[in-house]
Amino acid sequence: MIRVAQHCIENTIIEPKFNGIDVIGDSPILRRNQVLRPHAFALHVVDFQQPDGQNVRAQPFLEGNSFRADTVQVASENTPGPQRRVSNE
């Protein structure tokens, strides 16, 4: 099975009611996105546990994003966090 990476490129999310971007159990490519004044987290990353108990690791690739919030949270067990190529604000 061949998997194609999902892309989220050049979006601006202004004052979302909760999280700006949620990544659940996948490894999308996030490039040049902006999240401004989120009510919860600008970026929230969490692994997904399938019904059979298998864990699907969430590890997005981040490049040139601007997360203007108090924190970027990675809520994932046994996961070192998102891959960063270019530093994000």
PDB file as gemmi writes it, atoms N, CA and C in Angstrom:
CRYST1    1.000    1.000    1.000  90.00  90.00  90.00 P 1                      
ATOM      1  N   MET A   1       0.842  -1.181   0.000  1.00  0.00           N  
ATOM      2  CA  MET A   1       0.000   0.000   0.000  1.00  0.00           C  
ATOM      3  C   MET A   1       0.889   1.247   0.000  1.00  0.00           C  
ATOM      4  N   ILE A   2       0.645   2.152  -0.899  1.00  0.00           N  
ATOM      5  CA  ILE A   2       1.399   3.397  -0.996  1.00  0.00           C  
ATOM      6  C   ILE A   2       0.571   4.506  -0.346  1.00  0.00           C  
ATOM      7  N   ARG A   3       1.211   5.230   0.574  1.00  0.00           N  
ATOM      8  CA  ARG A   3       0.535   6.349   1.231  1.00  0.00           C  
ATOM      9  C   ARG A   3       1.064   7.654   0.668  1.00  0.00           C  
ATOM     10  N   VAL A   4       0.172   8.561   0.400  1.00  0.00           N  
ATOM     11  CA  VAL A   4       0.540   9.890  -0.076  1.00  0.00           C  
ATOM     12  C   VAL A   4       0.393  10.850   1.096  1.00  0.00           C  
ATOM     13  N   ALA A   5       1.420  11.621   1.350  1.00  0.00           N  
ATOM     14  CA  ALA A   5       1.373  12.578   2.460  1.00  0.00           C  
ATOM     15  C   ALA A   5       0.327  13.650   2.196  1.00  0.00           C  
ATOM     16  N   GLN A   6      -0.399  13.999   3.235  1.00  0.00           N  
ATOM     17  CA  GLN A   6      -1.381  15.079   3.157  1.00  0.00           C  
ATOM     18  C   GLN A   6      -0.658  16.403   3.353  1.00  0.00           C  
ATOM     19  N   HIS A   7      -1.087  17.426   2.628  1.00  0.00           N  
ATOM     20  CA  HIS A   7      -0.456  18.743   2.697  1.00  0.00           C  
ATOM     21  C   HIS A   7      -1.459  19.774   3.203  1.00  0.00           C  
ATOM     22  N   CYS A   8      -0.985  20.684   4.006  1.00  0.00           N  
ATOM     23  CA  CYS A   8      -1.748  21.847   4.432  1.00  0.00           C  
ATOM     24  C   CYS A   8      -0.796  23.025   4.247  1.00  0.00           C  
ATOM     25  N   ILE A   9      -1.052  23.830   3.214  1.00  0.00           N  
ATOM     26  CA  ILE A   9      -0.081  24.846   2.804  1.00  0.00           C  
ATOM     27  C   ILE A   9      -0.736  26.223   2.696  1.00  0.00           C  
ATOM     28  N   GLU A  10      -0.060  27.214   3.288  1.00  0.00           N  
ATOM     29  CA  GLU A  10      -0.396  28.638   3.172  1.00  0.00           C  
ATOM     30  C   GLU A  10      -1.836  28.966   3.561  1.00  0.00           C  
ATOM     31  N   ASN A  11      -2.227  28.548   4.761  1.00  0.00           N  
ATOM     32  CA  ASN A  11      -3.538  28.885   5.305  1.00  0.00           C  
ATOM     33  C   ASN A  11      -3.364  29.873   6.453  1.00  0.00           C  
ATOM     34  N   THR A  12      -4.358  30.717   6.642  1.00  0.00           N  
ATOM     35  CA  THR A  12      -4.389  31.613   7.778  1.00  0.00           C  
ATOM     36  C   THR A  12      -5.659  31.313   8.563  1.00  0.00           C  
ATOM     37  N   ILE A  13      -5.487  30.974   9.834  1.00  0.00           N  
ATOM     38  CA  ILE A  13      -6.616  30.660  10.710  1.00  0.00           C  
ATOM     39  C   ILE A  13      -6.617  31.722  11.798  1.00  0.00           C  
ATOM     40  N   ILE A  14      -7.691  32.507  11.860  1.00  0.00           N  
ATOM     41  CA  ILE A  14      -7.756  33.635  12.783  1.00  0.00           C  
ATOM     42  C   ILE A  14      -8.783  33.356  13.875  1.00  0.00           C  
ATOM     43  N   GLU A  15      -8.322  33.385  15.103  1.00  0.00           N  
ATOM     44  CA  GLU A  15      -9.123  33.250  16.311  1.00  0.00           C  
ATOM     45  C   GLU A  15     -10.116  32.085  16.255  1.00  0.00           C  
ATOM     46  N   PRO A  16      -9.579  30.846  16.067  1.00  0.00           N  
ATOM     47  CA  PRO A  16     -10.482  29.689  16.080  1.00  0.00           C  
ATOM     48  C   PRO A  16     -11.092  29.507  17.476  1.00  0.00           C  
ATOM     49  N   LYS A  17     -12.269  28.931  17.540  1.00  0.00           N  
ATOM     50  CA  LYS A  17     -12.978  28.745  18.810  1.00  0.00           C  
ATOM     51  C   LYS A  17     -12.263  27.772  19.736  1.00  0.00           C  
ATOM     52  N   PHE A  18     -11.443  26.873  19.189  1.00  0.00           N  
ATOM     53  CA  PHE A  18     -10.692  25.933  20.022  1.00  0.00           C  
ATOM     54  C   PHE A  18      -9.268  25.863  19.488  1.00  0.00           C  
ATOM     55  N   ASN A  19      -8.797  24.715  19.010  1.00  0.00           N  
ATOM     56  CA  ASN A  19      -7.443  24.591  18.466  1.00  0.00           C  
ATOM     57  C   ASN A  19      -7.389  25.147  17.048  1.00  0.00           C  
ATOM     58  N   GLY A  20      -6.209  25.624  16.665  1.00  0.00           N  
ATOM     59  CA  GLY A  20      -6.030  26.103  15.299  1.00  0.00           C  
ATOM     60  C   GLY A  20      -5.891  24.949  14.326  1.00  0.00           C  
ATOM     61  N   ILE A  21      -4.927  24.056  14.575  1.00  0.00           N  
ATOM     62  CA  ILE A  21      -4.694  22.888  13.722  1.00  0.00           C  
ATOM     63  C   ILE A  21      -4.596  21.674  14.633  1.00  0.00           C  
ATOM     64  N   ASP A  22      -5.406  20.649  14.348  1.00  0.00           N  
ATOM     65  CA  ASP A  22      -5.353  19.372  15.066  1.00  0.00           C  
ATOM     66  C   ASP A  22      -4.771  18.322  14.136  1.00  0.00           C  
ATOM     67  N   VAL A  23      -3.763  17.602  14.604  1.00  0.00           N  
ATOM     68  CA  VAL A  23      -3.198  16.472  13.866  1.00  0.00           C  
ATOM     69  C   VAL A  23      -3.438  15.245  14.731  1.00  0.00           C  
ATOM     70  N   ILE A  24      -4.194  14.276  14.201  1.00  0.00           N  
ATOM     71  CA  ILE A  24      -4.529  13.075  14.959  1.00  0.00           C  
ATOM     72  C   ILE A  24      -4.029  11.857  14.199  1.00  0.00           C  
ATOM     73  N   GLY A  25      -2.980  11.251  14.705  1.00  0.00           N  
ATOM     74  CA  GLY A  25      -2.477   9.993  14.183  1.00  0.00           C  
ATOM     75  C   GLY A  25      -2.081   9.987  12.722  1.00  0.00           C  
ATOM     76  N   ASP A  26      -1.325  10.943  12.288  1.00  0.00           N  
ATOM     77  CA  ASP A  26      -0.854  10.963  10.912  1.00  0.00           C  
ATOM     78  C   ASP A  26       0.382  11.851  10.845  1.00  0.00           C  
ATOM     79  N   SER A  27       0.946  11.963   9.671  1.00  0.00           N  
ATOM     80  CA  SER A  27       2.153  12.757   9.487  1.00  0.00           C  
ATOM     81  C   SER A  27       2.006  13.693   8.285  1.00  0.00           C  
ATOM     82  N   PRO A  28       1.114  14.668   8.392  1.00  0.00           N  
ATOM     83  CA  PRO A  28       0.929  15.598   7.277  1.00  0.00           C  
ATOM     84  C   PRO A  28       2.097  16.567   7.162  1.00  0.00           C  
ATOM     85  N   ILE A  29       2.152  17.226   6.034  1.00  0.00           N  
ATOM     86  CA  ILE A  29       3.139  18.271   5.793  1.00  0.00           C  
ATOM     87  C   ILE A  29       2.426  19.606   5.996  1.00  0.00           C  
ATOM     88  N   LEU A  30       2.906  20.393   6.955  1.00  0.00           N  
ATOM     89  CA  LEU A  30       2.318  21.700   7.253  1.00  0.00           C  
ATOM     90  C   LEU A  30       3.346  22.766   6.899  1.00  0.00           C  
ATOM     91  N   ARG A  31       3.044  23.559   5.867  1.00  0.00           N  
ATOM     92  CA  ARG A  31       3.977  24.589   5.397  1.00  0.00           C  
ATOM     93  C   ARG A  31       3.306  25.961   5.336  1.00  0.00           C  
ATOM     94  N   ARG A  32       4.016  26.938   5.864  1.00  0.00           N  
ATOM     95  CA  ARG A  32       3.640  28.355   5.748  1.00  0.00           C  
ATOM     96  C   ARG A  32       2.186  28.630   6.163  1.00  0.00           C  
ATOM     97  N   ASN A  33       1.750  28.012   7.247  1.00  0.00           N  
ATOM     98  CA  ASN A  33       0.422  28.270   7.799  1.00  0.00           C  
ATOM     99  C   ASN A  33       0.549  29.249   8.952  1.00  0.00           C  
ATOM    100  N   GLN A  34      -0.506  30.011   9.201  1.00  0.00           N  
ATOM    101  CA  GLN A  34      -0.534  30.947  10.321  1.00  0.00           C  
ATOM    102  C   GLN A  34      -1.756  30.647  11.176  1.00  0.00           C  
ATOM    103  N   VAL A  35      -1.556  30.585  12.478  1.00  0.00           N  
ATOM    104  CA  VAL A  35      -2.669  30.476  13.417  1.00  0.00           C  
ATOM    105  C   VAL A  35      -2.548  31.663  14.362  1.00  0.00           C  
ATOM    106  N   LEU A  36      -3.557  32.511  14.364  1.00  0.00           N  
ATOM    107  CA  LEU A  36      -3.545  33.737  15.156  1.00  0.00           C  
ATOM    108  C   LEU A  36      -4.614  33.680  16.246  1.00  0.00           C  
ATOM    109  N   ARG A  37      -4.230  33.914  17.465  1.00  0.00           N  
ATOM    110  CA  ARG A  37      -5.122  34.023  18.625  1.00  0.00           C  
ATOM    111  C   ARG A  37      -6.081  32.837  18.801  1.00  0.00           C  
ATOM    112  N   PRO A  38      -5.553  31.606  18.859  1.00  0.00           N  
ATOM    113  CA  PRO A  38      -6.453  30.477  19.116  1.00  0.00           C  
ATOM    114  C   PRO A  38      -6.953  30.507  20.570  1.00  0.00           C  
ATOM    115  N   HIS A  39      -8.130  29.976  20.804  1.00  0.00           N  
ATOM    116  CA  HIS A  39      -8.674  29.939  22.162  1.00  0.00           C  
ATOM    117  C   HIS A  39      -8.083  28.792  22.973  1.00  0.00           C  
ATOM    118  N   ALA A  40      -7.518  27.794  22.313  1.00  0.00           N  
ATOM    119  CA  ALA A  40      -6.848  26.697  23.014  1.00  0.00           C  
ATOM    120  C   ALA A  40      -5.392  26.661  22.532  1.00  0.00           C  
ATOM    121  N   PHE A  41      -5.045  25.712  21.656  1.00  0.00           N  
ATOM    122  CA  PHE A  41      -3.678  25.573  21.182  1.00  0.00           C  
ATOM    123  C   PHE A  41      -3.591  25.906  19.700  1.00  0.00           C  
ATOM    124  N   ALA A  42      -2.502  26.535  19.311  1.00  0.00           N  
ATOM    125  CA  ALA A  42      -2.284  26.824  17.892  1.00  0.00           C  
ATOM    126  C   ALA A  42      -2.103  25.523  17.118  1.00  0.00           C  
ATOM    127  N   LEU A  43      -1.325  24.600  17.676  1.00  0.00           N  
ATOM    128  CA  LEU A  43      -1.085  23.289  17.059  1.00  0.00           C  
ATOM    129  C   LEU A  43      -1.248  22.231  18.142  1.00  0.00           C  
ATOM    130  N   HIS A  44      -2.110  21.260  17.889  1.00  0.00           N  
ATOM    131  CA  HIS A  44      -2.344  20.167  18.836  1.00  0.00           C  
ATOM    132  C   HIS A  44      -2.100  18.858  18.095  1.00  0.00           C  
ATOM    133  N   VAL A  45      -1.154  18.063  18.597  1.00  0.00           N  
ATOM    134  CA  VAL A  45      -0.751  16.814  17.940  1.00  0.00           C  
ATOM    135  C   VAL A  45      -0.983  15.662  18.906  1.00  0.00           C  
ATOM    136  N   VAL A  46      -1.689  14.623  18.447  1.00  0.00           N  
ATOM    137  CA  VAL A  46      -1.962  13.482  19.310  1.00  0.00           C  
ATOM    138  C   VAL A  46      -1.963  12.190  18.487  1.00  0.00           C  
ATOM    139  N   ASP A  47      -1.414  11.126  19.069  1.00  0.00           N  
ATOM    140  CA  ASP A  47      -1.452   9.813  18.428  1.00  0.00           C  
ATOM    141  C   ASP A  47      -2.892   9.298  18.412  1.00  0.00           C  
ATOM    142  N   PHE A  48      -3.156   8.321  17.549  1.00  0.00           N  
ATOM    143  CA  PHE A  48      -4.475   7.711  17.447  1.00  0.00           C  
ATOM    144  C   PHE A  48      -4.347   6.227  17.750  1.00  0.00           C  
ATOM    145  N   GLN A  49      -5.210   5.729  18.616  1.00  0.00           N  
ATOM    146  CA  GLN A  49      -5.194   4.302  18.918  1.00  0.00           C  
ATOM    147  C   GLN A  49      -6.361   3.639  18.209  1.00  0.00           C  
ATOM    148  N   GLN A  50      -6.040   2.705  17.319  1.00  0.00           N  
ATOM    149  CA  GLN A  50      -7.051   1.990  16.547  1.00  0.00           C  
ATOM    150  C   GLN A  50      -7.810   1.022  17.450  1.00  0.00           C  
ATOM    151  N   PRO A  51      -9.011   0.595  17.044  1.00  0.00           N  
ATOM    152  CA  PRO A  51      -9.796  -0.333  17.853  1.00  0.00           C  
ATOM    153  C   PRO A  51      -9.049  -1.627  18.204  1.00  0.00           C  
ATOM    154  N   ASP A  52      -8.131  -2.065  17.328  1.00  0.00           N  
ATOM    155  CA  ASP A  52      -7.365  -3.286  17.608  1.00  0.00           C  
ATOM    156  C   ASP A  52      -6.198  -3.034  18.561  1.00  0.00           C  
ATOM    157  N   GLY A  53      -6.054  -1.795  19.040  1.00  0.00           N  
ATOM    158  CA  GLY A  53      -5.005  -1.455  19.993  1.00  0.00           C  
ATOM    159  C   GLY A  53      -3.729  -0.924  19.367  1.00  0.00           C  
ATOM    160  N   GLN A  54      -3.602  -1.014  18.041  1.00  0.00           N  
ATOM    161  CA  GLN A  54      -2.406  -0.509  17.376  1.00  0.00           C  
ATOM    162  C   GLN A  54      -2.384   1.015  17.436  1.00  0.00           C  
ATOM    163  N   ASN A  55      -1.201   1.564  17.744  1.00  0.00           N  
ATOM    164  CA  ASN A  55      -1.024   3.001  17.861  1.00  0.00           C  
ATOM    165  C   ASN A  55      -0.542   3.587  16.537  1.00  0.00           C  
ATOM    166  N   VAL A  56      -1.219   4.626  16.064  1.00  0.00           N  
ATOM    167  CA  VAL A  56      -0.804   5.334  14.853  1.00  0.00           C  
ATOM    168  C   VAL A  56      -0.162   6.634  15.310  1.00  0.00           C  
ATOM    169  N   ARG A  57       1.128   6.733  15.116  1.00  0.00           N  
ATOM    170  CA  ARG A  57       1.906   7.873  15.584  1.00  0.00           C  
ATOM    171  C   ARG A  57       1.623   9.128  14.758  1.00  0.00           C  
ATOM    172  N   ALA A  58       1.463  10.231  15.436  1.00  0.00           N  
ATOM    173  CA  ALA A  58       1.280  11.525  14.781  1.00  0.00           C  
ATOM    174  C   ALA A  58       2.610  12.261  14.827  1.00  0.00           C  
ATOM    175  N   GLN A  59       3.142  12.575  13.663  1.00  0.00           N  
ATOM    176  CA  GLN A  59       4.415  13.286  13.604  1.00  0.00           C  
ATOM    177  C   GLN A  59       4.424  14.178  12.364  1.00  0.00           C  
ATOM    178  N   PRO A  60       3.782  15.348  12.457  1.00  0.00           N  
ATOM    179  CA  PRO A  60       3.738  16.234  11.299  1.00  0.00           C  
ATOM    180  C   PRO A  60       5.103  16.822  10.970  1.00  0.00           C  
ATOM    181  N   PHE A  61       5.289  17.137   9.706  1.00  0.00           N  
ATOM    182  CA  PHE A  61       6.484  17.839   9.231  1.00  0.00           C  
ATOM    183  C   PHE A  61       6.122  19.314   9.182  1.00  0.00           C  
ATOM    184  N   LEU A  62       6.864  20.141   9.909  1.00  0.00           N  
ATOM    185  CA  LEU A  62       6.563  21.571   9.996  1.00  0.00           C  
ATOM    186  C   LEU A  62       7.636  22.385   9.291  1.00  0.00           C  
ATOM    187  N   GLU A  63       7.179  23.345   8.471  1.00  0.00           N  
ATOM    188  CA  GLU A  63       8.128  24.223   7.787  1.00  0.00           C  
ATOM    189  C   GLU A  63       7.525  25.607   7.617  1.00  0.00           C  
ATOM    190  N   GLY A  64       8.178  26.599   8.207  1.00  0.00           N  
ATOM    191  CA  GLY A  64       7.814  27.998   7.989  1.00  0.00           C  
ATOM    192  C   GLY A  64       6.445  28.406   8.496  1.00  0.00           C  
ATOM    193  N   ASN A  65       5.935  27.750   9.532  1.00  0.00           N  
ATOM    194  CA  ASN A  65       4.631  28.092  10.097  1.00  0.00           C  
ATOM    195  C   ASN A  65       4.772  29.184  11.141  1.00  0.00           C  
ATOM    196  N   SER A  66       3.691  29.902  11.395  1.00  0.00           N  
ATOM    197  CA  SER A  66       3.655  30.921  12.432  1.00  0.00           C  
ATOM    198  C   SER A  66       2.512  30.571  13.377  1.00  0.00           C  
ATOM    199  N   PHE A  67       2.865  30.117  14.579  1.00  0.00           N  
ATOM    200  CA  PHE A  67       1.872  29.760  15.575  1.00  0.00           C  
ATOM    201  C   PHE A  67       1.927  30.815  16.672  1.00  0.00           C  
ATOM    202  N   ARG A  68       1.081  31.813  16.578  1.00  0.00           N  
ATOM    203  CA  ARG A  68       1.099  32.925  17.528  1.00  0.00           C  
ATOM    204  C   ARG A  68       0.129  32.653  18.661  1.00  0.00           C  
ATOM    205  N   ALA A  69       0.649  31.962  19.652  1.00  0.00           N  
ATOM    206  CA  ALA A  69      -0.132  31.615  20.833  1.00  0.00           C  
ATOM    207  C   ALA A  69       0.830  31.481  21.998  1.00  0.00           C  
ATOM    208  N   ASP A  70       0.298  31.213  23.162  1.00  0.00           N  
ATOM    209  CA  ASP A  70       1.143  31.050  24.338  1.00  0.00           C  
ATOM    210  C   ASP A  70       1.968  29.778  24.279  1.00  0.00           C  
ATOM    211  N   THR A  71       1.472  28.749  23.561  1.00  0.00           N  
ATOM    212  CA  THR A  71       2.162  27.464  23.558  1.00  0.00           C  
ATOM    213  C   THR A  71       1.823  26.653  22.320  1.00  0.00           C  
ATOM    214  N   VAL A  72       2.692  25.743  21.961  1.00  0.00           N  
ATOM    215  CA  VAL A  72       2.405  24.703  20.980  1.00  0.00           C  
ATOM    216  C   VAL A  72       2.469  23.403  21.762  1.00  0.00           C  
ATOM    217  N   GLN A  73       1.373  22.659  21.779  1.00  0.00           N  
ATOM    218  CA  GLN A  73       1.307  21.447  22.584  1.00  0.00           C  
ATOM    219  C   GLN A  73       1.442  20.209  21.726  1.00  0.00           C  
ATOM    220  N   VAL A  74       2.229  19.276  22.206  1.00  0.00           N  
ATOM    221  CA  VAL A  74       2.302  17.951  21.615  1.00  0.00           C  
ATOM    222  C   VAL A  74       1.815  17.001  22.691  1.00  0.00           C  
ATOM    223  N   ALA A  75       0.616  16.484  22.512  1.00  0.00           N  
ATOM    224  CA  ALA A  75       0.020  15.579  23.493  1.00  0.00           C  
ATOM    225  C   ALA A  75       0.062  14.181  22.919  1.00  0.00           C  
ATOM    226  N   SER A  76       1.173  13.515  23.097  1.00  0.00           N  
ATOM    227  CA  SER A  76       1.341  12.209  22.488  1.00  0.00           C  
ATOM    228  C   SER A  76       2.290  11.374  23.321  1.00  0.00           C  
ATOM    229  N   GLU A  77       1.868  10.169  23.669  1.00  0.00           N  
ATOM    230  CA  GLU A  77       2.736   9.284  24.430  1.00  0.00           C  
ATOM    231  C   GLU A  77       3.808   8.705  23.520  1.00  0.00           C  
ATOM    232  N   ASN A  78       5.031   8.626  24.031  1.00  0.00           N  
ATOM    233  CA  ASN A  78       6.152   8.003  23.324  1.00  0.00           C  
ATOM    234  C   ASN A  78       6.466   8.670  21.988  1.00  0.00           C  
ATOM    235  N   THR A  79       6.134   9.913  21.851  1.00  0.00           N  
ATOM    236  CA  THR A  79       6.407  10.628  20.614  1.00  0.00           C  
ATOM    237  C   THR A  79       7.284  11.828  20.931  1.00  0.00           C  
ATOM    238  N   PRO A  80       8.415  11.967  20.230  1.00  0.00           N  
ATOM    239  CA  PRO A  80       9.300  13.088  20.517  1.00  0.00           C  
ATOM    240  C   PRO A  80       8.734  14.426  20.084  1.00  0.00           C  
ATOM    241  N   GLY A  81       7.705  14.441  19.261  1.00  0.00           N  
ATOM    242  CA  GLY A  81       7.111  15.692  18.817  1.00  0.00           C  
ATOM    243  C   GLY A  81       7.229  15.861  17.324  1.00  0.00           C  
ATOM    244  N   PRO A  82       6.692  16.964  16.829  1.00  0.00           N  
ATOM    245  CA  PRO A  82       6.721  17.222  15.393  1.00  0.00           C  
ATOM    246  C   PRO A  82       8.138  17.375  14.868  1.00  0.00           C  
ATOM    247  N   GLN A  83       8.341  17.001  13.624  1.00  0.00           N  
ATOM    248  CA  GLN A  83       9.627  17.209  12.960  1.00  0.00           C  
ATOM    249  C   GLN A  83       9.680  18.671  12.524  1.00  0.00           C  
ATOM    250  N   ARG A  84      10.780  19.316  12.766  1.00  0.00           N  
ATOM    251  CA  ARG A  84      10.897  20.728  12.383  1.00  0.00           C  
ATOM    252  C   ARG A  84      12.065  20.885  11.435  1.00  0.00           C  
ATOM    253  N   ARG A  85      11.805  21.494  10.312  1.00  0.00           N  
ATOM    254  CA  ARG A  85      12.868  21.777   9.356  1.00  0.00           C  
ATOM    255  C   ARG A  85      13.317  23.220   9.457  1.00  0.00           C  
ATOM    256  N   VAL A  86      12.355  24.122   9.599  1.00  0.00           N  
ATOM    257  CA  VAL A  86      12.640  25.538   9.750  1.00  0.00           C  
ATOM    258  C   VAL A  86      11.965  25.982  11.033  1.00  0.00           C  
ATOM    259  N   SER A  87      12.627  26.780  11.831  1.00  0.00           N  
ATOM    260  CA  SER A  87      12.032  27.164  13.109  1.00  0.00           C  
ATOM    261  C   SER A  87      10.733  27.901  12.896  1.00  0.00           C  
ATOM    262  N   ASN A  88       9.784  27.632  13.784  1.00  0.00           N  
ATOM    263  CA  ASN A  88       8.457  28.259  13.765  1.00  0.00           C  
ATOM    264  C   ASN A  88       8.380  29.242  14.911  1.00  0.00           C  
ATOM    265  N   GLU A  89       7.586  30.266  14.746  1.00  0.00           N  
ATOM    266  CA  GLU A  89       7.411  31.271  15.804  1.00  0.00           C  
ATOM    267  C   GLU A  89       6.551  30.709  16.900  1.00  0.00           C  
TER     268      GLU A  89                                                      
END                                                                             
